[in-house]
Amino acid sequence: MNGRTALVVAASKGIGKAIATELSSRGVRVIITSRNADNLTKAKATMLAQRKEAEVHCRVMDLDNEEQTKAMLVNTVSEFGRIDFLVANSVSFGISSVGELVRADWDRALTAKWWSLYWLVEAVVPVMRRHNGGVILNVGSIYSKEPHNGYGISNSVRLLACAFLKSLSDDLASS
């Protein structure tokens, strides 16, 4: 996988970090993002300790901010010329009954799980097309397929993301 580039968002901890670490260990150039610079520095150090010649780049940014997300994507593509893997990882939501939610809860969830994914895909797909393909992985939850009581907002927004990516996959496969 040498020569390939991966953008892994929300990758300073947890599953995002684990995916970025694995890609890095396989020779993929990895760009990791987080809101927290200290956590990014620690994640990068972990990857370099595992593979000294790893190429890891950190980007401090907030996925909930459209301008920051789009600017990061433009700069990343400009600097590296390609993105072969997009790993869309984002925050989780707490337990909430649909009846308890207010519009602000939905807006936050849609921005974090849907709009940020859309902004990433909107920028990355043309780049992947220029290089004859790529991989988009959305880190989700079983709740997008099997809704769980008390997770109404998570169930709903994750299902939207899955349906969007399945439609995108079908569209790209037929073009």
C-alpha positions in Angstrom: 0.0 0.0 0.0 3.0 2.3 -0.3 2.3 5.5 -2.1 -1.3 5.6 -1.0 -2.8 8.3 1.1 -5.5 8.0 3.8 -7.5 10.7 5.4 -8.8 9.5 8.8 -11.0 12.0 10.6 -11.5 12.0 14.3 -8.4 9.8 14.6 -6.6 10.9 17.8 -8.3 8.2 19.9 -10.4 5.1 19.8 -11.4 3.4 16.6 -10.2 6.2 14.4 -6.7 6.0 15.9 -6.7 2.2 15.6 -7.6 2.4 11.8 -5.0 5.1 11.2 -2.4 3.1 13.0 -3.1 0.0 11.0 -3.0 1.9 7.7 0.3 3.5 8.7 1.8 0.2 9.7 1.1 -1.0 6.1 3.0 1.9 4.5 0.0 4.2 3.8 0.7 7.9 4.2 -1.9 9.0 6.9 -3.4 12.3 7.6 -5.2 12.3 10.9 -7.6 15.0 12.3 -8.9 15.9 15.6 -10.1 19.0 17.5 -7.3 18.4 20.1 -3.7 19.0 19.1 -2.3 17.2 22.1 -4.2 14.1 21.3 -3.0 14.2 17.7 0.6 14.5 18.8 0.2 11.5 21.0 -1.5 9.5 18.3 1.3 10.4 15.8 3.9 9.3 18.4 2.2 6.0 18.8 2.2 5.4 15.0 5.9 6.4 14.7 6.8 4.1 17.6 5.2 1.3 15.7 6.8 2.1 12.4 9.6 4.7 12.4 9.4 5.4 8.7 5.7 6.0 8.9 4.4 9.2 7.3 1.8 10.7 9.6 0.5 14.3 9.2 -1.8 16.0 11.8 -4.6 18.4 11.1 -6.3 20.2 13.9 -9.9 20.9 12.8 -13.5 20.6 13.9 -15.6 18.4 11.6 -18.7 20.3 12.7 -17.3 23.5 11.0 -18.0 23.4 7.3 -15.3 26.1 6.4 -12.6 24.3 8.4 -13.5 20.9 6.9 -13.5 22.2 3.3 -10.3 24.2 3.9 -8.6 21.1 5.3 -9.6 19.0 2.3 -8.4 21.6 -0.2 -5.1 21.9 1.6 -4.7 18.1 1.9 -5.4 17.5 -1.7 -3.1 20.4 -2.8 -0.3 19.1 -0.6 -0.5 15.3 -1.3 -2.3 15.3 -4.7 -4.6 12.4 -3.8 -6.7 10.7 -1.2 -7.0 6.9 -1.7 -8.8 6.1 1.6 -11.3 8.3 3.4 -12.2 7.0 6.9 -15.2 9.1 8.1 -15.3 8.7 11.9 -17.1 11.1 14.2 -18.6 11.6 17.6 -21.1 9.3 19.2 -24.3 10.5 20.8 -25.7 9.7 24.2 -28.9 8.0 25.1 -31.9 10.0 24.1 -35.5 9.3 23.5 -36.9 10.8 20.3 -39.6 12.5 22.3 -37.1 14.3 24.5 -35.1 15.8 21.5 -35.3 19.4 20.5 -34.4 20.9 17.1 -30.9 21.9 18.4 -30.2 18.2 19.2 -31.1 17.2 15.7 -29.1 20.1 14.2 -26.0 19.0 16.2 -26.4 15.4 15.2 -27.0 16.1 11.6 -23.9 18.3 11.4 -21.7 15.8 13.2 -22.8 12.7 11.4 -24.4 13.8 8.1 -23.2 17.1 6.9 -19.5 16.5 7.9 -19.7 13.2 5.9 -21.3 15.0 3.0 -18.6 17.7 3.0 -15.8 15.0 3.1 -17.4 13.0 0.3 -18.2 16.0 -1.8 -14.5 16.9 -1.9 -12.9 13.5 -2.0 -14.9 11.7 -4.7 -13.7 13.9 -7.6 -10.1 13.3 -6.4 -10.7 9.6 -6.2 -12.2 9.6 -9.7 -9.1 11.3 -11.1 -7.0 8.5 -9.7 -9.4 5.7 -10.9 -10.9 4.8 -7.5 -10.6 4.8 -3.8 -12.2 3.6 -0.6 -14.7 5.4 1.6 -15.3 3.9 5.0 -17.9 5.3 7.3 -17.4 4.3 10.9 -20.9 3.6 12.1 -22.8 1.4 14.5 -25.1 -1.7 14.4 -27.8 0.8 15.4 -28.0 2.0 11.7 -29.3 -1.5 10.8 -30.9 -2.6 14.1 -32.3 0.5 15.9 -32.0 0.3 19.6 -34.4 1.8 22.1 -33.2 5.0 23.6 -30.8 5.9 20.7 -33.3 7.7 18.5 -31.0 10.4 17.2 -28.1 8.0 16.6 -30.3 5.4 15.0 -31.8 8.0 12.6 -28.7 9.9 11.6 -26.5 6.8 11.2 -29.1 5.3 8.9 -29.1 8.4 6.8 -25.3 8.2 6.4 -25.5 4.5 5.4 -28.3 5.1 2.9 -26.3 8.0 1.4 -23.1 6.0 1.0 -25.0 3.0 -0.4 -26.6 5.3 -3.0 -23.2 6.9 -3.8 -21.6 3.5 -4.2 -24.3 2.4 -6.6 -24.0 5.6 -8.6 -20.2 5.4 -8.8 -20.3 1.7 -9.8 -22.6 2.4 -12.7 -20.6 5.4 -14.0 
